[in-house]
Amino acid sequence: MKVVTIFGSSLPGEGSAAYQEARRLGRLLAEGGFAVCNGGYGGLMEASARGAREAGGHTIGVTCAVWQAAANRYIVEEARTNSFLERLTTLIERGDAFIALPGGTGTLAELALVWEMMNKSSLARTVGGRKPLLVMGPYWQPVIDCLKQEGELNSKADWRAPAMGIVSMVSGPDEAVSLLKAKLQP
Protein backbone atom coordinates (compact mmCIF):
# COMPACT_ATOMS: atom_id res chain seq x y z
CA MET A 1 0.00 0.00 0.00
CA LYS A 2 1.33 3.43 -0.98
CA VAL A 3 1.68 5.97 1.81
CA VAL A 4 0.83 9.64 1.44
CA THR A 5 2.48 11.89 4.01
CA ILE A 6 0.40 14.94 4.84
CA PHE A 7 1.91 18.05 6.39
CA GLY A 8 -0.40 20.58 8.04
CA SER A 9 -1.23 22.83 10.95
CA SER A 10 -2.07 21.56 14.41
CA LEU A 11 -4.36 24.54 15.08
CA PRO A 12 -7.63 24.22 13.07
CA GLY A 13 -10.51 22.75 15.05
CA GLU A 14 -13.30 20.44 13.99
CA GLY A 15 -15.64 23.26 12.96
CA SER A 16 -13.21 24.97 10.61
CA ALA A 17 -13.23 24.73 6.82
CA ALA A 18 -9.55 23.67 6.83
CA TYR A 19 -10.32 20.76 9.21
CA GLN A 20 -13.21 19.59 7.05
CA GLU A 21 -11.09 19.77 3.89
CA ALA A 22 -8.29 17.75 5.54
CA ARG A 23 -10.85 15.21 6.77
CA ARG A 24 -12.22 14.87 3.23
CA LEU A 25 -8.69 14.45 1.90
CA GLY A 26 -8.00 11.62 4.37
CA ARG A 27 -11.24 9.90 3.42
CA LEU A 28 -10.58 10.19 -0.32
CA LEU A 29 -7.03 8.89 0.10
CA ALA A 30 -8.24 5.85 2.07
CA GLU A 31 -10.99 5.18 -0.46
CA GLY A 32 -8.30 5.38 -3.15
CA GLY A 33 -6.26 2.68 -1.43
CA PHE A 34 -3.62 4.92 0.18
CA ALA A 35 -2.41 4.91 3.78
CA VAL A 36 -2.21 8.32 5.46
CA CYS A 37 0.91 9.36 7.38
CA ASN A 38 1.20 12.63 9.28
CA GLY A 39 2.60 14.17 12.44
CA GLY A 40 0.02 12.36 14.56
CA TYR A 41 -1.25 15.24 16.67
CA GLY A 42 -4.25 17.61 16.41
CA GLY A 43 -5.63 20.00 13.84
CA LEU A 44 -5.18 18.99 10.22
CA MET A 45 -3.17 15.94 11.26
CA GLU A 46 -6.13 14.68 13.28
CA ALA A 47 -8.57 15.62 10.53
CA SER A 48 -6.75 13.73 7.77
CA ALA A 49 -6.30 10.67 10.00
CA ARG A 50 -9.94 10.85 11.05
CA GLY A 51 -11.15 10.93 7.47
CA ALA A 52 -8.93 7.99 6.56
CA ARG A 53 -10.10 5.92 9.54
CA GLU A 54 -13.75 6.70 8.87
CA ALA A 55 -13.21 5.20 5.42
CA GLY A 56 -11.47 2.13 6.88
CA GLY A 57 -7.95 3.26 5.94
CA HIS A 58 -4.61 2.82 7.68
CA THR A 59 -3.02 5.77 9.48
CA ILE A 60 0.51 6.38 10.69
CA GLY A 61 1.40 9.14 13.14
CA VAL A 62 5.01 10.24 13.49
CA THR A 63 5.21 11.77 16.95
CA CYS A 64 8.13 13.20 18.87
CA ALA A 65 9.41 12.81 22.43
CA VAL A 66 10.06 16.57 22.51
CA TRP A 67 6.31 17.07 23.04
CA GLN A 68 4.37 15.31 25.77
CA ALA A 69 1.16 15.11 23.73
CA ALA A 70 -0.11 11.69 22.73
CA ALA A 71 -1.00 10.69 19.18
CA ASN A 72 -4.58 11.49 18.26
CA ARG A 73 -7.16 8.72 18.55
CA TYR A 74 -7.34 8.16 14.78
CA ILE A 75 -3.73 6.98 14.53
CA VAL A 76 -3.40 3.21 14.10
CA GLU A 77 0.40 2.99 13.95
CA GLU A 78 2.58 5.39 15.92
CA ALA A 79 6.21 5.95 15.01
CA ARG A 80 7.75 7.72 18.03
CA THR A 81 10.89 9.73 17.34
CA ASN A 82 13.37 11.35 19.71
CA SER A 83 13.94 14.71 18.03
CA PHE A 84 12.28 17.15 15.68
CA LEU A 85 14.84 16.41 12.96
CA GLU A 86 14.28 12.66 13.31
CA ARG A 87 10.53 13.29 13.07
CA LEU A 88 10.96 15.28 9.85
CA THR A 89 13.16 12.59 8.34
CA THR A 90 10.75 9.81 9.34
CA LEU A 91 7.76 11.65 7.85
CA ILE A 92 9.65 11.96 4.57
CA GLU A 93 11.05 8.42 4.54
CA ARG A 94 7.57 6.94 5.10
CA GLY A 95 5.97 8.80 2.18
CA ASP A 96 5.48 7.68 -1.40
CA ALA A 97 3.96 11.12 -1.98
CA PHE A 98 3.51 14.32 0.00
CA ILE A 99 0.75 16.88 0.41
CA ALA A 100 1.26 20.21 2.21
CA LEU A 101 -1.96 21.59 3.66
CA PRO A 102 -2.14 25.03 5.27
CA GLY A 103 0.21 25.41 8.22
CA GLY A 104 2.80 27.46 10.01
CA THR A 105 6.55 27.25 10.41
CA GLY A 106 6.51 23.52 11.23
CA THR A 107 4.59 22.75 8.04
CA LEU A 108 6.87 25.09 6.11
CA ALA A 109 9.92 23.24 7.50
CA GLU A 110 8.44 19.89 6.41
CA LEU A 111 7.60 21.18 2.94
CA ALA A 112 10.98 22.87 2.53
CA LEU A 113 12.94 19.81 3.60
CA VAL A 114 11.19 17.30 1.35
CA TRP A 115 11.28 19.76 -1.55
CA GLU A 116 14.99 20.45 -1.10
CA MET A 117 15.84 16.77 -0.71
CA MET A 118 14.20 16.11 -4.07
CA ASN A 119 15.73 19.21 -5.64
CA LYS A 120 19.23 18.12 -4.65
CA SER A 121 18.52 14.43 -5.35
CA SER A 122 19.31 13.40 -1.78
CA LEU A 123 15.85 11.89 -1.50
CA ALA A 124 16.69 9.66 -4.45
CA ARG A 125 19.64 8.28 -2.51
CA THR A 126 17.77 7.77 0.75
CA VAL A 127 14.27 6.64 -0.16
CA GLY A 128 14.11 5.85 -3.83
CA GLY A 129 13.75 8.95 -5.93
CA ARG A 130 11.59 11.90 -6.78
CA LYS A 131 8.04 11.52 -5.56
CA PRO A 132 4.85 13.53 -6.03
CA LEU A 133 4.85 16.71 -3.94
CA LEU A 134 1.55 18.58 -3.86
CA VAL A 135 0.75 21.86 -2.17
CA MET A 136 -2.78 23.00 -1.48
CA GLY A 137 -3.63 26.27 -3.15
CA PRO A 138 -4.25 29.05 -2.75
CA TYR A 139 -2.56 28.87 0.67
CA TRP A 140 0.92 28.04 -0.62
CA GLN A 141 0.74 30.23 -3.75
CA PRO A 142 2.74 33.11 -2.21
CA VAL A 143 5.57 30.71 -1.29
CA ILE A 144 5.62 29.30 -4.82
CA ASP A 145 5.60 32.81 -6.30
CA CYS A 146 8.42 33.90 -4.02
CA LEU A 147 10.63 30.97 -4.98
CA LYS A 148 9.97 31.45 -8.69
CA GLN A 149 11.98 34.66 -8.36
CA GLU A 150 15.15 32.57 -8.08
CA GLY A 151 15.21 32.50 -11.87
CA GLU A 152 15.68 36.27 -11.90
CA LEU A 153 19.00 35.78 -10.12
CA ASN A 154 20.43 33.95 -13.13
CA SER A 155 21.45 35.92 -16.21
CA LYS A 156 20.58 33.09 -18.65
CA ALA A 157 17.28 34.02 -20.29
CA ASP A 158 16.15 30.40 -20.70
CA TRP A 159 17.10 29.30 -17.19
CA ARG A 160 14.26 28.07 -14.97
CA ALA A 161 14.46 27.35 -11.25
CA PRO A 162 14.69 23.53 -11.25
CA ALA A 163 12.84 23.26 -7.94
CA MET A 164 9.66 24.58 -9.54
CA GLY A 165 9.29 21.42 -11.62
CA ILE A 166 9.05 19.29 -8.47
CA VAL A 167 5.96 20.75 -6.84
CA SER A 168 2.36 20.67 -8.09
CA MET A 169 -0.29 23.12 -6.90
CA VAL A 170 -3.71 21.53 -6.39
CA SER A 171 -7.01 23.22 -5.65
CA GLY A 172 -8.45 20.69 -3.22
CA PRO A 173 -8.77 17.07 -2.07
CA ASP A 174 -10.42 15.77 -5.25
CA GLU A 175 -7.69 17.10 -7.52
CA ALA A 176 -4.97 15.92 -5.13
CA VAL A 177 -6.23 12.34 -4.97
CA SER A 178 -6.90 12.20 -8.70
CA LEU A 179 -3.33 13.32 -9.40
CA LEU A 180 -1.86 10.82 -6.93
CA LYS A 181 -3.88 7.96 -8.42
CA ALA A 182 -2.51 8.84 -11.85
CA LYS A 183 1.08 9.06 -10.62
CA LEU A 184 1.24 6.21 -8.12
CA GLN A 185 -1.10 3.45 -9.24
CA PRO A 186 -0.49 1.23 -12.28
Backbone torsions as a table, in degrees:
resi	resn	phi	psi	omega
1	MET	NA	131.1	178.0
2	LYS	-74.7	144.2	-178.2
3	VAL	-111.3	130.1	174.8
4	VAL	-107.9	118.5	177.6
5	THR	-89.0	127.4	-178.5
6	ILE	-111.9	127.9	174.9
7	PHE	-104.4	138.7	178.4
8	GLY	-176.9	166.9	-175.8
9	SER	-63.9	147.7	174.6
10	SER	-90.7	-1.1	-170.8
11	LEU	-89.6	-39.8	-174.5
12	PRO	-61.0	136.8	179.1
13	GLY	-94.7	173.9	-174.3
14	GLU	-54.7	-33.7	-177.4
15	GLY	-82.1	-5.8	-175.6
16	SER	-82.8	155.3	177.8
17	ALA	-63.9	-38.6	-179.5
18	ALA	-63.2	-41.0	178.5
19	TYR	-62.7	-46.0	-178.5
20	GLN	-64.5	-37.2	178.2
21	GLU	-67.3	-41.5	178.1
22	ALA	-65.8	-37.8	177.0
23	ARG	-63.0	-43.6	177.3
24	ARG	-63.2	-41.5	178.0
25	LEU	-59.2	-47.4	178.6
26	GLY	-58.6	-43.2	179.7
27	ARG	-63.6	-47.4	-179.5
28	LEU	-63.4	-38.1	177.6
29	LEU	-63.4	-47.1	179.6
30	ALA	-62.2	-43.8	178.2
31	GLU	-63.2	-26.8	177.8
32	GLY	-84.5	0.5	177.7
33	GLY	91.0	13.1	179.9
34	PHE	-99.1	147.1	167.9
35	ALA	-86.7	150.8	179.4
36	VAL	-109.6	126.9	175.3
37	CYS	-118.2	138.5	175.1
38	ASN	-156.6	-171.1	-177.2
39	GLY	-72.0	-7.6	170.0
40	GLY	83.4	-3.9	-176.5
41	TYR	-101.1	-144.1	-173.7
42	GLY	-88.1	-166.2	176.4
43	GLY	64.3	-131.5	-176.8
44	LEU	-71.2	-22.6	174.0
45	MET	-66.7	-48.7	177.2
46	GLU	-60.7	-44.7	-176.3
47	ALA	-61.3	-45.3	-178.6
48	SER	-68.6	-37.9	176.7
49	ALA	-67.4	-39.6	178.8
50	ARG	-61.2	-47.7	178.8
51	GLY	-59.8	-42.1	179.6
52	ALA	-64.4	-44.8	-179.4
53	ARG	-66.3	-38.6	178.7
54	GLU	-62.6	-24.2	177.7
55	ALA	-97.3	7.6	178.4
56	GLY	83.1	14.9	-177.5
57	GLY	-85.5	169.9	178.8
58	HIS	-93.4	140.3	178.6
59	THR	-128.4	144.0	178.7
60	ILE	-126.5	128.9	176.5
61	GLY	-114.9	123.6	179.0
62	VAL	-99.7	100.5	-176.6
63	THR	-101.4	175.4	-172.8
64	CYS	-139.3	136.2	-179.6
65	ALA	-65.3	-15.5	178.2
66	VAL	-62.9	-32.4	179.7
67	TRP	-107.9	140.9	-178.0
68	GLN	-80.6	-13.5	-177.1
69	ALA	-60.9	145.3	176.5
70	ALA	-87.8	160.3	175.2
71	ALA	-61.5	149.1	179.1
72	ASN	-67.9	162.1	-171.9
73	ARG	-69.1	-8.9	-179.3
74	TYR	-94.8	1.2	178.7
75	ILE	-85.9	126.8	178.8
76	VAL	-89.4	-43.6	-176.1
77	GLU	-121.8	118.6	178.7
78	GLU	-101.9	131.7	173.1
79	ALA	-111.0	104.3	-175.9
80	ARG	-88.8	128.0	179.4
81	THR	-114.2	165.3	-176.1
82	ASN	-96.9	-18.4	-177.7
83	SER	-144.6	163.2	179.1
84	PHE	-61.5	-42.4	179.8
85	LEU	-63.9	-42.1	176.7
86	GLU	-62.7	-38.2	178.1
87	ARG	-62.3	-46.6	178.6
88	LEU	-58.9	-46.9	-179.1
89	THR	-62.5	-42.6	-179.7
90	THR	-65.2	-42.3	176.6
91	LEU	-57.2	-41.9	-178.6
92	ILE	-72.8	-45.2	-178.6
93	GLU	-62.4	-31.9	-178.5
94	ARG	-74.6	-23.1	-171.5
95	GLY	-84.9	139.7	166.8
96	ASP	-95.2	-13.9	176.5
97	ALA	-159.1	164.9	-174.7
98	PHE	-138.4	140.5	174.8
99	ILE	-130.7	125.3	175.9
100	ALA	-100.2	114.7	174.1
101	LEU	-90.5	174.6	176.9
102	PRO	-55.0	144.5	180.0
103	GLY	-174.2	-177.7	-178.8
104	GLY	-103.7	-144.3	-174.9
105	THR	-66.5	-33.8	177.6
106	GLY	-64.1	-44.5	177.9
107	THR	-65.4	-40.6	177.7
108	LEU	-61.2	-41.4	178.7
109	ALA	-62.8	-42.0	179.1
110	GLU	-63.8	-48.2	178.7
111	LEU	-60.7	-47.8	-177.9
112	ALA	-61.6	-41.3	-177.5
113	LEU	-67.6	-48.0	-179.7
114	VAL	-65.2	-38.3	179.9
115	TRP	-64.1	-45.5	-179.2
116	GLU	-69.0	-37.2	177.7
117	MET	-60.9	-39.3	178.0
118	MET	-74.1	-36.8	-179.9
119	ASN	-63.7	-37.0	-178.9
120	LYS	-98.2	8.0	178.0
121	SER	66.5	8.9	178.2
122	SER	-70.4	-27.2	176.5
123	LEU	-66.0	-36.3	178.4
124	ALA	-59.0	-39.1	-179.3
125	ARG	-74.3	-31.2	-174.0
126	THR	-94.4	-35.8	-175.6
127	VAL	-137.4	20.9	169.2
128	GLY	98.1	20.4	169.9
129	GLY	113.7	-177.8	179.6
130	ARG	-70.5	136.0	-176.0
131	LYS	-129.7	160.0	179.4
132	PRO	-59.7	132.2	177.1
133	LEU	-128.0	112.2	-177.1
134	LEU	-114.0	141.3	174.2
135	VAL	-122.1	139.9	-176.9
136	MET	-83.7	119.2	176.8
137	GLY	-90.6	159.9	2.7
138	PRO	-86.3	1.3	-174.1
139	TYR	-53.0	-47.8	-174.4
140	TRP	-88.8	-0.5	-178.0
141	GLN	-55.5	-43.7	178.8
142	PRO	-61.1	-34.6	177.9
143	VAL	-67.1	-44.7	178.3
144	ILE	-60.5	-47.0	179.9
145	ASP	-60.6	-41.2	179.1
146	CYS	-61.3	-46.2	-176.9
147	LEU	-72.6	-24.0	175.6
148	LYS	-62.1	-23.3	-179.4
149	GLN	-66.3	-14.7	179.5
150	GLU	-56.0	-34.9	179.4
151	GLY	-59.7	-28.8	179.3
152	GLU	-70.2	-15.5	179.9
153	LEU	-81.0	-12.9	-177.9
154	ASN	-104.8	134.3	-176.1
155	SER	-77.8	-14.1	179.3
156	LYS	-72.4	123.3	-175.2
157	ALA	-64.1	-30.6	-176.1
158	ASP	-95.0	3.1	-177.7
159	TRP	-73.6	140.1	178.7
160	ARG	-130.0	138.9	178.8
161	ALA	-59.5	114.4	-175.8
162	PRO	-60.6	-27.6	-178.9
163	ALA	-64.7	-25.6	-176.7
164	MET	-68.3	-24.0	178.9
165	GLY	-78.4	-5.3	-176.4
166	ILE	-89.6	-35.6	-172.0
167	VAL	-99.9	143.2	176.5
168	SER	-120.3	129.9	176.1
169	MET	-86.6	130.0	176.6
170	VAL	-122.7	153.5	-174.9
171	SER	-89.3	-17.7	-178.6
172	GLY	179.6	-177.6	-176.5
173	PRO	-57.6	-41.2	-178.0
174	ASP	-62.1	-47.0	179.4
175	GLU	-65.0	-40.7	-179.5
176	ALA	-60.5	-49.6	-177.2
177	VAL	-68.4	-38.0	177.3
178	SER	-60.7	-44.8	179.5
179	LEU	-64.4	-42.7	179.8
180	LEU	-66.6	-38.3	176.3
181	LYS	-60.1	-42.8	-179.3
182	ALA	-66.1	-36.5	-175.5
183	LYS	-86.8	-28.7	-170.6
184	LEU	-110.3	-18.3	-177.0
185	GLN	-108.6	140.6	-177.3
186	PRO	-66.7	NA	NA
